[in-house]
Amino acid sequence: MMLLVLLLAVISPLLAAASDPFSAAPQDAWPMARGCPAGTGRSSGSLRLPLAESWRREFDGTAFGAVPVIAAGTVYLGDLDGTFHAIDLDTGDERWAFQVKDAGFPSAAAVRNDHVVVGDDLGIVRAFDTTTGSLRWTYETDGEISGGPTIIDHDGGPRVLVGSQDASLACLQLATGERIWHHSIADQIRCSPTVARTDAGDRVFLAGCDGKLHVIDAATGNERAAVPIDGPTGTTPAVVGHRVFFGTEGGVFYAIDFVAADTAWHVAAVAAGQSYRSSAAAVAGLAIVGFRGKAIEAFALDDGTRVWRKPMRGRVETSPVAIVAEGPDGAPARDVVIAADASGTIVVLDAVTGDTAWDVTAGGRFDAGPAVASGRVVIASDDGTVWCFRSGD
């Protein structure tokens, strides 16, 4: 086992750097909640440790509960009191803001080209011009948008996949907001949809509150399979190969083989009565996920072995992100994960061992995870503060 750990520590950073944009976010952007359509929570960029504070921006009288998204040097993030912000990544200055009445933005946005798309807690999806903040189009659902949109390529132009608590998944044209297809399940959709490329075409995955993992044809919206799980979940699946990985409210972490439409393995939580509300990052042969029982855990992708467990001061509902990090004084590059907890602690952990590589107590409470791009880590807290950290000197 120790030899395997050492091999993963050396080889995995090289593999991450070569990842394609479908399964890892580009080094200069974090364009959707989990970074990429496959939902792996992985960046193809790199950082240098230790991290240092670049800036912080405090917004009075509000709170943040969403993952920031980043593109072209701009951070896009909505608050829970109805203002959607565009913030300069370098300085923290606000570039523009759009305010809605009697609504908030609990979920992440998604950005592509000159469109940034976000849903609110009244079920309205809006697309803004990334430069000016002008409204391009709207689409209305009958339930809260809890999971960020996912944008995928298609022959007819990019498409937006967005789920709603009205139990529906909509596929929209990015350019116009026109609905292409609509798929309903038996209960709420709280996750971001994730996507796998297969020989039979793209497949969309929804881990639903109806206690099933749904496999849907991305071109038509037709359901290809529905695999029973132990109960509801609102976490976003991570796709690696022909398996998807996610945890549930019942405290079980799953690997589902979507080709066989069956459970490959599942592991019960260490602490009974606790749940997984974090989405997993897939890196170094592991699924690394936050646990409400005050821990971050790592499961082997192949068989579900719990490889390590890192205790935290508070509940971990945020979703980790994975990136290659260089250590100080020329230390070798390694895969790390960045996560935060309800006590206001931000940590960088070695992905292979779970050892702490860097941490800071920022204060507040973190209900949503970080975004990484261009050597920066951006995260927002429930006390209205947006933090930006950079690679250390």
C-alpha positions as CSV (number, residue, x, y, z in Angstrom):
1,M,0.0,0.0,0.0
2,M,2.8,2.4,0.9
3,L,4.5,1.8,-2.5
4,L,1.1,2.6,-4.2
5,V,0.7,5.8,-2.3
6,L,4.2,6.9,-3.3
7,L,3.6,6.1,-7.0
8,L,0.3,8.1,-6.9
9,A,2.0,11.0,-5.3
10,V,4.6,11.2,-8.1
11,I,2.4,10.3,-11.1
12,S,-1.0,11.9,-10.3
13,P,0.1,15.6,-10.6
14,L,1.4,14.9,-14.1
15,L,-1.9,13.3,-15.1
16,A,-3.9,16.2,-13.7
17,A,-1.9,18.7,-15.7
18,A,-2.8,16.8,-18.9
19,S,-6.5,16.6,-18.1
20,D,-8.9,17.7,-20.8
21,P,-11.4,20.6,-20.2
22,F,-14.3,18.2,-20.0
23,S,-12.9,16.5,-16.8
24,A,-10.9,19.4,-15.3
25,A,-11.3,23.2,-15.2
26,P,-8.8,25.2,-17.3
27,Q,-6.0,26.8,-15.4
28,D,-7.3,30.3,-15.8
29,A,-11.0,29.8,-15.1
30,W,-13.5,28.0,-12.8
31,P,-16.5,28.2,-15.1
32,M,-19.1,26.2,-13.2
33,A,-19.8,25.0,-9.6
34,R,-17.6,21.8,-9.9
35,G,-15.2,23.3,-12.4
36,C,-16.1,21.2,-15.4
37,P,-19.0,19.2,-16.9
38,A,-17.8,15.9,-15.4
39,G,-18.1,17.4,-11.9
40,T,-14.6,16.2,-10.7
41,G,-13.9,19.4,-8.8
42,R,-10.4,19.4,-10.3
43,S,-8.3,22.2,-11.8
44,S,-5.6,21.8,-14.5
45,G,-3.8,24.7,-13.0
46,S,-1.3,24.9,-10.1
47,L,-0.6,26.8,-6.9
48,R,2.5,27.4,-4.8
49,L,2.3,27.0,-1.0
50,P,2.0,28.6,1.4
51,L,-1.0,30.7,0.3
52,A,-1.2,34.4,1.1
53,E,-4.2,36.7,1.3
54,S,-4.6,38.7,-1.9
55,W,-7.7,40.6,-0.9
56,R,-10.9,40.3,0.9
57,R,-14.2,42.1,0.1
58,E,-16.9,42.6,2.8
59,F,-20.5,43.1,1.8
60,D,-22.6,44.4,4.7
61,G,-25.9,43.0,5.6
62,T,-25.8,39.9,3.4
63,A,-24.5,36.3,3.2
64,F,-23.1,34.0,0.6
65,G,-24.0,30.4,0.1
66,A,-22.7,29.6,-3.4
67,V,-19.4,28.7,-5.0
68,P,-17.9,31.6,-7.0
69,V,-17.2,31.0,-10.7
70,I,-14.3,32.7,-12.5
71,A,-13.6,33.6,-16.1
72,A,-11.5,36.2,-18.0
73,G,-10.3,37.7,-14.7
74,T,-13.8,38.2,-13.2
75,V,-15.4,36.5,-10.2
76,Y,-19.2,36.0,-10.5
77,L,-21.2,35.4,-7.4
78,G,-24.7,36.0,-6.1
79,D,-25.6,36.7,-2.5
80,L,-28.6,35.5,-0.5
81,D,-30.3,38.9,-0.5
82,G,-30.7,39.2,-4.3
83,T,-27.6,40.9,-5.7
84,F,-25.5,39.2,-8.3
85,H,-21.9,40.5,-8.3
86,A,-19.1,40.7,-10.9
87,I,-15.8,41.2,-9.0
88,D,-12.3,41.9,-10.4
89,L,-10.1,38.8,-9.6
90,D,-7.0,40.9,-9.2
91,T,-8.3,43.7,-7.0
92,G,-11.6,42.7,-5.5
93,D,-13.3,45.8,-7.0
94,E,-16.8,45.4,-8.1
95,R,-17.2,45.6,-11.9
96,W,-21.0,45.5,-12.0
97,A,-24.0,44.3,-10.0
98,F,-27.5,43.2,-10.8
99,Q,-30.2,43.3,-8.1
100,V,-33.5,41.4,-8.0
101,K,-36.4,41.9,-5.7
102,D,-37.6,39.4,-3.0
103,A,-35.2,36.7,-4.1
104,G,-31.7,35.4,-3.5
105,F,-29.0,33.4,-5.2
106,P,-28.3,30.2,-3.3
107,S,-26.5,28.4,-6.1
108,A,-23.4,28.9,-8.3
109,A,-23.5,30.5,-11.7
110,A,-22.0,29.1,-14.9
111,V,-20.1,31.1,-17.5
112,R,-19.3,30.6,-21.2
113,N,-18.2,33.1,-23.8
114,D,-20.0,36.4,-23.0
115,H,-22.9,34.8,-21.0
116,V,-23.1,34.1,-17.3
117,V,-26.1,32.1,-16.2
118,V,-27.5,31.8,-12.7
119,G,-30.7,30.7,-11.0
120,D,-32.5,32.2,-7.9
121,D,-34.5,30.8,-5.1
122,L,-37.8,31.8,-6.8
123,G,-36.9,29.5,-9.8
124,I,-35.9,32.2,-12.3
125,V,-32.8,31.5,-14.4
126,R,-31.1,34.6,-15.9
127,A,-28.3,35.1,-18.4
128,F,-26.3,38.2,-18.2
129,D,-23.7,39.8,-20.4
130,T,-20.4,39.1,-18.7
131,T,-18.9,42.5,-19.5
132,T,-21.8,44.9,-18.9
133,G,-24.2,42.9,-16.6
134,S,-27.1,43.6,-19.0
135,L,-29.9,40.9,-19.0
136,R,-29.8,38.7,-22.0
137,W,-32.7,36.3,-21.3
138,T,-34.8,34.6,-18.5
139,Y,-36.3,31.2,-18.1
140,E,-38.8,30.4,-15.3
141,T,-39.3,27.2,-13.3
142,D,-41.6,26.4,-10.5
143,G,-39.0,25.7,-7.8
144,E,-35.8,27.0,-6.3
145,I,-32.6,26.6,-8.3
146,S,-30.3,25.0,-5.7
147,G,-27.6,23.6,-8.0
148,G,-25.6,25.6,-10.4
149,P,-26.1,25.2,-14.2
150,T,-23.8,23.1,-16.3
151,I,-22.9,24.3,-19.8
152,I,-21.9,21.7,-22.5
153,D,-21.1,22.0,-26.2
154,H,-23.4,20.9,-28.9
155,D,-23.5,21.1,-32.7
156,G,-26.2,23.7,-32.6
157,G,-24.3,25.8,-30.0
158,P,-23.6,25.6,-26.3
159,R,-26.4,24.3,-24.1
160,V,-27.3,25.0,-20.5
161,L,-28.5,22.2,-18.2
162,V,-30.3,23.4,-15.1
163,G,-32.2,21.5,-12.4
164,S,-35.0,22.9,-10.2
165,Q,-36.7,21.9,-7.0
166,D,-39.9,21.6,-9.1
167,A,-38.3,18.2,-10.0
168,S,-37.4,19.2,-13.5
169,L,-34.2,19.3,-15.6
170,A,-34.2,21.8,-18.5
171,C,-31.9,21.9,-21.5
172,L,-31.7,25.5,-22.9
173,Q,-29.9,27.2,-25.7
174,L,-27.1,29.4,-24.2
175,A,-27.5,32.1,-26.8
176,T,-31.3,32.6,-26.4
177,G,-32.6,30.7,-23.4
178,E,-34.9,28.7,-25.7
179,R,-35.9,25.3,-24.1
180,I,-34.8,22.3,-26.1
181,W,-36.0,19.6,-23.9
182,H,-37.4,19.1,-20.4
183,H,-37.2,16.0,-18.1
184,S,-39.0,15.4,-14.8
185,I,-38.3,13.0,-11.9
186,A,-40.4,12.2,-8.9
187,D,-38.8,14.6,-6.4
188,Q,-36.7,17.7,-6.1
189,I,-33.4,18.3,-8.0
190,R,-30.9,20.1,-5.8
191,C,-27.6,19.1,-7.5
192,S,-25.8,20.4,-10.5
193,P,-26.1,18.0,-13.5
194,T,-22.9,16.4,-14.5
195,V,-22.0,14.8,-17.9
196,A,-20.0,11.9,-19.3
197,R,-18.9,11.4,-22.9
198,T,-19.6,7.9,-24.1
199,D,-19.6,6.1,-27.5
200,A,-23.4,6.3,-27.4
201,G,-23.4,10.0,-26.8
202,D,-23.2,12.4,-23.8
203,R,-25.0,11.2,-20.7
204,V,-26.3,13.5,-17.9
205,F,-26.4,12.4,-14.3
206,L,-28.8,13.6,-11.6
207,A,-28.6,12.4,-8.0
208,G,-32.1,13.1,-7.0
209,C,-34.2,13.6,-3.8
210,D,-36.3,10.7,-5.1
211,G,-33.6,8.2,-4.0
212,K,-32.3,7.4,-7.5
213,L,-29.3,8.2,-9.7
214,H,-30.8,9.2,-13.1
215,V,-28.9,8.7,-16.4
216,I,-30.3,10.9,-19.1
217,D,-29.5,11.3,-22.8
218,A,-28.0,14.8,-23.2
219,A,-29.3,15.1,-26.8
220,T,-32.9,14.2,-26.2
221,G,-33.7,14.3,-22.5
222,N,-34.8,10.7,-22.5
223,E,-33.9,8.7,-19.4
224,R,-31.6,5.7,-20.0
225,A,-31.5,4.3,-16.5
226,A,-32.4,5.0,-12.9
227,V,-30.4,3.3,-10.2
228,P,-31.9,3.1,-6.7
229,I,-29.8,4.5,-3.8
230,D,-30.5,4.5,0.0
231,G,-32.4,7.8,0.1
232,P,-32.4,11.4,-1.1
233,T,-29.4,13.4,-1.9
234,G,-28.6,16.9,-3.2
235,T,-24.9,16.4,-4.0
236,T,-23.4,16.6,-7.4
237,P,-22.0,13.4,-8.9
238,A,-18.4,13.3,-10.0
239,V,-17.8,11.2,-13.1
240,V,-14.6,9.2,-13.7
241,G,-14.6,6.6,-16.4
242,H,-17.8,4.7,-16.4
243,R,-18.6,5.4,-12.7
244,V,-20.2,8.3,-10.8
245,F,-19.4,9.1,-7.2
246,F,-21.5,10.9,-4.6
247,G,-22.8,10.7,-1.0
248,T,-26.4,10.8,0.4
249,E,-28.4,12.2,3.2
250,G,-28.4,8.7,4.7
251,G,-24.7,8.8,5.2
252,V,-23.7,6.4,2.4
253,F,-21.1,7.1,-0.2
254,Y,-21.7,5.5,-3.6
255,A,-20.0,4.5,-6.8
256,I,-22.5,3.7,-9.5
257,D,-21.5,2.0,-12.7
258,F,-23.7,3.8,-15.2
259,V,-22.9,1.4,-18.1
260,A,-24.2,-1.6,-16.0
261,A,-26.8,0.6,-14.3
262,D,-25.8,-0.9,-11.0
263,T,-24.0,-0.1,-7.7
264,A,-20.3,-0.8,-8.0
265,W,-19.7,-0.3,-4.3
266,H,-21.1,1.7,-1.3
267,V,-19.7,2.6,2.1
268,A,-21.6,3.7,5.2
269,A,-20.4,6.7,7.2
270,V,-18.3,6.3,10.3
271,A,-20.7,8.4,12.4
272,A,-24.3,7.2,12.3
273,G,-26.9,9.9,11.7
274,Q,-24.6,12.2,9.7
275,S,-24.9,12.9,6.0
276,Y,-22.9,13.9,3.0
277,R,-23.9,17.3,1.6
278,S,-20.5,17.8,0.0
279,S,-19.7,16.9,-3.6
280,A,-16.6,14.8,-4.1
281,A,-13.4,15.8,-5.8
282,A,-11.8,13.0,-7.9
283,V,-8.0,13.0,-7.9
284,A,-5.1,10.7,-7.3
285,G,-7.3,7.6,-7.6
286,L,-9.5,8.9,-4.8
287,A,-12.9,10.5,-4.2
288,I,-12.4,13.1,-1.5
289,V,-15.5,14.5,0.1
290,G,-16.6,16.5,3.1
291,F,-18.7,14.9,5.8
292,R,-21.2,16.6,8.2
293,G,-19.6,14.5,11.0
294,K,-16.8,17.1,11.1
295,A,-14.3,15.4,8.7
296,I,-13.0,15.1,5.2
297,E,-12.7,11.6,3.9
298,A,-11.0,9.9,0.9
299,F,-12.3,6.7,-0.7
300,A,-10.4,4.6,-3.3
301,L,-12.2,4.9,-6.6
302,D,-11.8,1.2,-7.5
303,D,-13.2,-0.5,-4.4
304,G,-14.4,2.1,-1.9
305,T,-11.6,1.6,0.7
306,R,-11.5,4.5,3.1
307,V,-7.9,5.6,2.6
308,W,-7.8,8.5,5.1
309,R,-10.1,10.6,7.3
310,K,-9.2,14.1,8.4
311,P,-11.0,15.5,11.4
312,M,-12.2,19.1,11.2
313,R,-13.4,21.7,13.7
314,G,-16.8,22.1,12.1
315,R,-19.2,20.3,9.8
316,V,-18.0,20.1,6.2
317,E,-20.8,20.8,3.8
318,T,-18.5,22.5,1.3
319,S,-17.2,20.6,-1.7
320,P,-13.4,20.2,-2.0
321,V,-11.5,21.2,-5.1
322,A,-8.3,19.5,-6.3
323,I,-5.2,21.1,-7.8
324,V,-1.5,20.6,-8.1
325,A,0.6,22.5,-5.6
326,E,4.3,23.2,-5.3
327,G,5.8,23.4,-1.9
328,P,8.1,26.1,-0.6
329,D,11.9,25.9,-1.3
330,G,11.5,23.8,-4.4
331,A,9.5,21.0,-2.8
332,P,8.0,18.6,-5.4
333,A,4.6,19.2,-6.9
334,R,1.8,17.1,-5.4
335,D,-2.0,16.8,-5.7
336,V,-3.8,18.7,-2.9
337,V,-7.5,19.4,-2.1
338,I,-8.8,22.7,-0.7
339,A,-11.8,22.7,1.5
340,A,-13.5,24.7,4.3
341,D,-15.8,24.0,7.2
342,A,-18.6,25.5,9.3
343,S,-16.0,26.9,11.9
344,G,-14.5,29.2,9.3
345,T,-11.4,27.1,8.7
346,I,-9.8,26.7,5.2
347,V,-7.4,23.8,4.7
348,V,-5.1,22.5,2.0
349,L,-4.6,18.8,2.4
350,D,-2.3,16.4,0.6
351,A,-4.7,14.4,-1.6
352,V,-2.8,11.1,-1.1
353,T,-2.2,11.2,2.6
354,G,-4.7,13.7,4.1
355,D,-1.9,15.6,5.8
356,T,-2.3,19.3,6.3
357,A,-0.2,21.4,3.9
358,W,-1.6,24.8,4.9
359,D,-4.6,26.2,6.8
360,V,-6.1,29.4,8.0
361,T,-9.0,30.4,10.3
362,A,-10.9,33.0,8.3
363,G,-14.0,33.3,10.5
364,G,-17.6,33.1,9.6
365,R,-19.1,29.9,8.3
366,F,-18.5,28.3,4.9
367,D,-21.5,26.7,3.3
368,A,-20.0,26.5,-0.2
369,G,-16.6,25.6,-1.4
370,P,-13.8,27.4,-3.2
371,A,-13.0,28.2,-6.8
372,V,-9.5,28.1,-8.2
373,A,-8.1,29.9,-11.2
374,S,-4.9,31.8,-12.3
375,G,-3.1,30.9,-9.1
376,R,-5.9,32.2,-6.9
377,V,-8.4,30.6,-4.5
378,V,-11.7,32.4,-4.0
379,I,-14.3,31.5,-1.4
380,A,-17.2,33.3,0.2
381,S,-18.7,33.0,3.7
382,D,-22.0,33.5,5.4
383,D,-20.9,36.7,7.0
384,G,-20.8,38.4,3.6
385,T,-17.0,38.2,3.0
386,V,-15.4,37.1,-0.2
387,W,-11.8,36.0,0.3
388,C,-9.1,35.7,-2.3
389,F,-5.8,33.9,-1.6
390,R,-2.8,33.7,-4.0
391,S,0.3,31.6,-4.3
392,G,2.9,32.6,-1.8
393,D,6.0,34.4,-2.7
